[in-house]
Amino acid sequence: MSITFDIQGKVAVVTGGAGILCTAMCRALAAAGAKVAILDLRQEPAEALAAELGNEAIGIACNVLEKNSLEIAAQKVMDTFGRVDILINGAGGNKPQATTNPEQSFFDLPAEALRFVLDLNLIGIILPSQVFGKIMAEQDSGVILNISSMSAFRPLTRIPAYSVAKAGVSNFTQWLAVYMAQEYGPTIRVNAIAPGFFFTEQNRFLLTDKDTGELTSRGRQIIAHTPQGRFGTPDDLLGAVLWLVSPASSFVTGIVVPVDGGFSAFGGV
Ligand SMILES: NC(=O)c1ccc[n+]([C@@H]2O[C@H](COP(=O)([O-])OP(=O)(O)OC[C@H]3O[C@@H](n4cnc5c(N)ncnc54)[C@H](O)[C@@H]3O)[C@@H](O)[C@H]2O)c1
């Protein structure tokens, strides 16, 4: 019997790689010996992270909503490393303008804000999957890992566009897993993780009071509905990530793994 989590020397592309959750993933990939290409809209933190990681990591400015930008980034990755073994589709997020509140009902959410959130979370994983998935198809191997959300299983209040987009991420994960396996073979796998609740810039305004720093009632409700009784830390995701991008999960494709302290298992009573 052999079980291996070994990703030494593998080439990993991480979109949104300079973000809070993906920075932890990039560090874990590099610590496990992978060569990491950090793709992010924000070039400076992507390059700073690459410098920190060493191990041949590179930072590349890239917009996941523009195929041309992705193709230029893919060319840089191929010129530097010659292949792509792992794609983590990490770019995503919500924005206040697409969130209902006492001053802004669902009926008034601006179309641009709704479209921004749908595009970023959905089109922003489909286009990189086309560009890097094609390279994997040509290589006959590769793994794609998407980032879904608790809002994909049952929509969370206040964030309709984010919820529907993340439901789409889980659905697309299954679709692409089947497509890749049937059209290109079992050595190309596609899975997702669904993080529970983690403090990051995109949700801080929903979870804490900006004046006092105290938890909002939503923040308190989340803790009350998380059986493990706390928010996650980015490092909590890493075991699931390393499992899903390594040969240890070679017969696993098309699944969405909750990493949520029990949130999705709890009915509230
Ligand atoms: N924080 C949470 O609690 C939580 C929970 C579930 C899922 N997620 C998901 O995890 C992923 C990472 O989230 P995070 O909390 O670390 O967010 P973050 O805002 O810290 O990171 C997102 C990164 O994506 C980059 N980005 C934004 N638009 C981009 C674009 N068009 N092209 C390229 N890069 C772009 C940003 O510059 C940023 O570095 C997202 O998909 C998010 O929806 C987060």
The ligand as a MOL file (V3000), in Angstrom:
LIG
                    3D

  0  0  0     0  0            999 V3000
M  V30 BEGIN CTAB
M  V30 COUNTS 44 48 0 0 0
M  V30 BEGIN ATOM
M  V30 1 N -12.9420 34.4900 3.9900 0
M  V30 2 C -13.8750 33.5820 4.1090 0
M  V30 3 O -14.4850 33.3900 5.1780 0
M  V30 4 C -14.2260 32.7300 2.9310 0
M  V30 5 C -15.1730 31.7330 3.1160 0
M  V30 6 C -15.5230 30.9380 2.0380 0
M  V30 7 C -14.9190 31.1300 0.8100 0
M  V30 8 N -14.0060 32.1270 0.6540 0 CHG=1
M  V30 9 C -13.4130 32.2540 -0.6750 0
M  V30 10 O -12.0250 32.0410 -0.5910 0
M  V30 11 C -11.3660 32.7300 -1.6650 0
M  V30 12 C -10.2550 33.6130 -1.1130 0
M  V30 13 O -10.8470 34.5760 -0.2770 0
M  V30 14 P -10.0900 35.4620 0.7920 0
M  V30 15 O -11.0430 35.5380 1.9310 0
M  V30 16 O -8.7160 35.0110 1.0240 0 CHG=-1
M  V30 17 O -10.1650 36.8570 0.0390 0
M  V30 18 P -9.0840 37.9940 -0.2580 0
M  V30 19 O -9.8820 39.1780 -0.6590 0
M  V30 20 O -8.1150 38.1060 0.8550 0
M  V30 21 O -8.3270 37.4140 -1.5300 0
M  V30 22 C -8.8070 37.5270 -2.8320 0
M  V30 23 C -7.6240 37.8290 -3.7420 0
M  V30 24 O -8.0910 37.8160 -5.0950 0
M  V30 25 C -7.5010 38.9020 -5.7820 0
M  V30 26 N -8.3830 39.2750 -6.8930 0
M  V30 27 C -9.5570 39.9690 -6.8160 0
M  V30 28 N -10.0560 40.1310 -8.0580 0
M  V30 29 C -9.1930 39.5400 -8.9140 0
M  V30 30 C -9.1730 39.3900 -10.3180 0
M  V30 31 N -10.1460 39.8850 -11.0990 0
M  V30 32 N -8.1250 38.7320 -10.8760 0
M  V30 33 C -7.1220 38.2470 -10.1040 0
M  V30 34 N -7.0980 38.3630 -8.7610 0
M  V30 35 C -8.1260 38.9980 -8.1690 0
M  V30 36 C -7.3770 40.0100 -4.7550 0
M  V30 37 O -6.3960 40.9660 -5.1400 0
M  V30 38 C -6.9970 39.2260 -3.4970 0
M  V30 39 O -5.5940 39.1160 -3.3780 0
M  V30 40 C -12.4830 33.4930 -2.3850 0
M  V30 41 O -12.9620 32.7260 -3.4660 0
M  V30 42 C -13.5650 33.6010 -1.3350 0
M  V30 43 O -14.8310 33.7830 -1.9050 0
M  V30 44 C -13.6520 32.9320 1.6890 0
M  V30 END ATOM
M  V30 BEGIN BOND
M  V30 1 1 1 2
M  V30 2 2 2 3
M  V30 3 1 2 4
M  V30 4 1 4 5
M  V30 5 2 4 44
M  V30 6 2 5 6
M  V30 7 1 6 7
M  V30 8 2 7 8
M  V30 9 1 8 9
M  V30 10 1 8 44
M  V30 11 1 9 10
M  V30 12 1 9 42
M  V30 13 1 10 11
M  V30 14 1 11 12
M  V30 15 1 11 40
M  V30 16 1 12 13
M  V30 17 1 13 14
M  V30 18 2 14 15
M  V30 19 1 14 16
M  V30 20 1 14 17
M  V30 21 1 17 18
M  V30 22 2 18 19
M  V30 23 1 18 20
M  V30 24 1 18 21
M  V30 25 1 21 22
M  V30 26 1 22 23
M  V30 27 1 23 24
M  V30 28 1 23 38
M  V30 29 1 24 25
M  V30 30 1 25 26
M  V30 31 1 25 36
M  V30 32 1 26 27
M  V30 33 1 26 35
M  V30 34 2 27 28
M  V30 35 1 28 29
M  V30 36 1 29 30
M  V30 37 2 29 35
M  V30 38 1 30 31
M  V30 39 2 30 32
M  V30 40 1 32 33
M  V30 41 2 33 34
M  V30 42 1 34 35
M  V30 43 1 36 37
M  V30 44 1 36 38
M  V30 45 1 38 39
M  V30 46 1 40 41
M  V30 47 1 40 42
M  V30 48 1 42 43
M  V30 END BOND
M  V30 END CTAB
M  END
